[in-house]
C-alpha cells in the first residue's frame, strides 16, 4: 500500500517524457518541411525567376496591344415616377448587348462593332438614402392597413417620394472610339418612351395653364389693392383691425389678399422650375466626360501573368510528385 504513490509518480514522469518527445518530433518534422521547401525553391530558383521575367515581359507587351476601357458616368433623375422604367430599360439594353441584337441597335443607328466590349450599369448615387427610403415606404404600407381611407397614406407616400427622390448613376464602359456617341444614343433611346412623353406633355400644358391663371389672379389682386389704396385717404374711409372699410362697400382683408398673392407667386416659381427640369422622362443632370477605367494593382497584366505562370509551375510540380508516389504504390 505504501509503494502505490511512487508508482503513480513514475507513470506521470513517463507520460510527460512521451509528450515532450512528441512535441520535439513535431518541431523536427516542421523544420524538415521548411528545409525541403527551401531546397525545392533553391533548386528551381532559375526556372521561377525566368517565369517571373517572362510573365512581366508578356504583360508589358500586352499593355500596348490591348486597349484599356473608357468610362462615362451619367447622373440622371427619374421624373414622373419613372424610376422602375429606368431600371427596366437598362436591363433591356444589357440583355440586348449580351445577345448582340442587331435589329435592336440598328434602329438607334448603332452597329454591332460599336457595342463590342460595351457595358452599361446603373446604381443609386446615394445608396444609404435608397435604403432609408425603402424602409420609410414599408412603414407607409403598414400605416395604410390602420387607415379607414387611403387619402392619408396616398398623401404621405407622395410627399415621401418627392422628398426622397434620388439621383442615379448610369455607367457606360467601352473600348471603341465611338463609345461616347453610343452612350448619347442610348440615353436618347431611354427618353423615347411614348407613354412618359405624352404624360410629360400633359404635365407641361397644365403647368403653363396654371401659371397663366395665377398671373391673371395676381393682376386682379393688384388692381383691387390699387383701387382701394386710392380711396384710402378719403375722409369717409376708416381703418379697423387690418380691414379697409369703404362707404357702401364691403370690407377688404388686405393682409389676406397679400398672403394669397405671395402663395400664387410661389406657385408660379415652383411650376417654372418644374418646366425647366421636366424636359424629358429621365432628366440628365450631368453627362460626364470619358475617362480611363482604373484597375486594381493585381488586376494589371504585368502582375497577373507572372502570378499565373508561377502558379501553373507549382501545380505541375505537385501533379508530378503525386504521380511519382502513385507509381511507387503500384510497384
PyMOL commands that set and color helices and strands:
alter all, ss='L'
color gray80, all
select helices_A, chain A and resi 4-43+45-65+83-99+102-106+127-145+151-163+179-190+194-230+254-277+297-299+301-330
alter helices_A, ss='H'
color red, helices_A
select strands_A, chain A and resi 70-78+119-124+167-174+238-240+243-245+252-253+282-287+291-292
alter strands_A, ss='S'
color yellow, strands_A
deselect
rebuild
show_as cartoon
